[in-house]
């Protein structure tokens, strides 16, 4: 098992995990990583690209005060085997090392109930705010809630 920052030559591995991720998005993430704004993390198992996550150090518009995990994604055939949990724990540890007291993520509770259960099992709690429109993907609105976890 190996978790590393995505490198410029890793675009093919990243797309093997999530084919819909564009070269433009990968390039933008790598640029933000070079600026120190994000850690774009790749998890490989026995040389196989399995999962990735974008850890945003400057948070997001609803919670800029602590880091935020975005686009946690695991290849379908590897789901339910703990890879997402390993990446979340890696992000939590990186945030602790930078002395952050909290970390967060967003989830669509209706479209992704399994992920919400996982996050709650790992100690994430709803911040109490209303559901909001995160983005529109291929014409489908993604309504999410923010979950957060104390790292102390």
ABEGO torsion letter per residue (X at the ends): XBBBBBBAAAAAAAAAABAABBAAAAAAAAAAAAAGABBBBBBBBGGBBABBBBBBAAEBAABAABBBBBGBBBBAAABGAGAAAAAAAAAAAAAAAAGBABBBBBBBAAABAAAAAAAAAAGBBBAGBBBBBABBBGGBBBBBBBBBBBAX
